[in-house]
Amino acid sequence: MSIISNYIKKKNDAGEKILSIFLTSGFPDKNNFVKLALDVFDAGADMLEIGFPFSDPLADGPIIQASSQEALKNGINLQITFKYVKEIRKRTDRPIILMGYANPVLSYGIEKFADNIKNSGANGVIIPDVPIDEFDNFFNSSFDGIDKILLVTPTTNEERVKEIDNKSSGFVYCVSVSGTTGLHNKDKNLEFIKRNQKLVTKNKMLVGFGISNEEDVKRYIPYCDGVIVGSAIIKSLMNDDKNYNQALNLTRALKRATTETI
């Protein structure tokens, strides 16, 4: 049984839409990352996506790319990321998802990676550059019990959306825009999201990419089960004080917006 999908359903049934926050592992301060993650949960995040850094994060915009490069300079890798997750898990039962790219996983070892997900207490994984045609080869039996979250984009046709919904578990990640994470013309995205709301029937659907403020959340939340915010949080961390008040205040505001339109 999927911990992530059950958690989303429980929140939705209680009148809440999900707020998932993306953090780059070890950024901005590798020594205080666990505290930051727990503070983000306390500020209202329902789920946490922890991105393990990679030198060529193609799906990410310049803000997350910069945070990934900084994390790599500071020595952050998968092994350290798993240690972070294990420490965070000791103090919360909310869903934790690892997000990253196939190359570091292949270098680390697929089976070892899957085993460490389970041992760390993470609940799911997002690897956006694994094509659905290679899904079964990459996500082999060692991933049993781990939610494999797949993405749909504005260029994904209807039949492929249905196939992705069938393969995915935990939720389907609806990328609201073509291109990378960051700021976009949001008025063009609603029709695509409304279409996918009808096509995604097996899983819950969360919308991400290009969501940066309360108005964005209110625009999309009627047509999905929750939102994912990454670049706006990372950007606030880049300019924040040592207590991360800007990022935490943004998290609180985003969470309020998930309930105001229900």
MOPEWO-V967298 format. One record per backbone hydrogen bond with DSSP energy under -0.5 kcal/mol. NH is the residue of the N-H (numbers start at 0). CO is the residue of the C=O. If there is no record, write none. Layout:
# MOPEWO-V967298
nh->NH co->CO
nh->NH co->CO
This chain:
# MOPEWO-V967298
nh->2 co->0
nh->5 co->1
nh->6 co->2
nh->7 co->3
nh->8 co->4
nh->9 co->5
nh->10 co->6
nh->11 co->7
nh->12 co->8
nh->13 co->9
nh->14 co->11
nh->15 co->10
nh->16 co->257
nh->17 co->224
nh->19 co->17
nh->19 co->226
nh->20 co->46
nh->21 co->228
nh->22 co->48
nh->24 co->50
nh->26 co->23
nh->31 co->28
nh->35 co->31
nh->36 co->32
nh->37 co->33
nh->38 co->34
nh->39 co->35
nh->40 co->36
nh->41 co->37
nh->42 co->38
nh->43 co->40
nh->44 co->39
nh->45 co->18
nh->46 co->18
nh->47 co->94
nh->48 co->20
nh->49 co->47
nh->49 co->96
nh->50 co->22
nh->50 co->48
nh->51 co->49
nh->51 co->98
nh->56 co->53
nh->57 co->55
nh->59 co->56
nh->64 co->60
nh->65 co->61
nh->66 co->62
nh->67 co->63
nh->68 co->64
nh->69 co->65
nh->70 co->66
nh->71 co->67
nh->72 co->68
nh->73 co->69
nh->74 co->71
nh->75 co->70
nh->80 co->76
nh->81 co->77
nh->82 co->78
nh->83 co->79
nh->84 co->80
nh->85 co->81
nh->86 co->82
nh->87 co->83
nh->88 co->84
nh->89 co->85
nh->90 co->87
nh->91 co->88
nh->96 co->47
nh->97 co->123
nh->98 co->49
nh->99 co->125
nh->104 co->100
nh->105 co->101
nh->106 co->102
nh->107 co->103
nh->108 co->104
nh->112 co->108
nh->113 co->109
nh->114 co->110
nh->115 co->111
nh->116 co->112
nh->117 co->113
nh->118 co->114
nh->119 co->115
nh->120 co->116
nh->121 co->116
nh->122 co->95
nh->123 co->95
nh->124 co->146
nh->125 co->97
nh->127 co->99
nh->129 co->126
nh->130 co->128
nh->133 co->130
nh->134 co->131
nh->137 co->133
nh->138 co->134
nh->139 co->137
nh->142 co->139
nh->143 co->140
nh->145 co->142
nh->146 co->122
nh->148 co->124
nh->148 co->146
nh->149 co->147
nh->151 co->172
nh->155 co->152
nh->160 co->156
nh->161 co->157
nh->162 co->158
nh->163 co->159
nh->164 co->160
nh->165 co->161
nh->166 co->162
nh->167 co->163
nh->168 co->147
nh->170 co->168
nh->171 co->203
nh->172 co->149
nh->173 co->171
nh->173 co->205
nh->174 co->151
nh->174 co->172
nh->175 co->173
nh->175 co->207
nh->180 co->58
nh->185 co->183
nh->187 co->184
nh->188 co->185
nh->192 co->188
nh->193 co->189
nh->194 co->190
nh->195 co->191
nh->196 co->192
nh->197 co->193
nh->197 co->194
nh->198 co->194
nh->199 co->195
nh->200 co->198
nh->205 co->171
nh->206 co->225
nh->207 co->173
nh->211 co->209
nh->216 co->212
nh->217 co->213
nh->218 co->214
nh->219 co->215
nh->220 co->216
nh->222 co->219
nh->223 co->220
nh->224 co->204
nh->225 co->204
nh->226 co->17
nh->227 co->206
nh->228 co->19
nh->233 co->229
nh->234 co->230
nh->235 co->231
nh->236 co->232
nh->237 co->233
nh->238 co->234
nh->238 co->235
nh->239 co->236
nh->243 co->240
nh->247 co->243
nh->248 co->244
nh->249 co->245
nh->250 co->246
nh->251 co->247
nh->252 co->248
nh->253 co->249
nh->254 co->250
nh->255 co->251
nh->256 co->252
nh->257 co->253
nh->257 co->254
nh->258 co->254
nh->258 co->255
nh->259 co->255
nh->260 co->256
nh->261 co->258
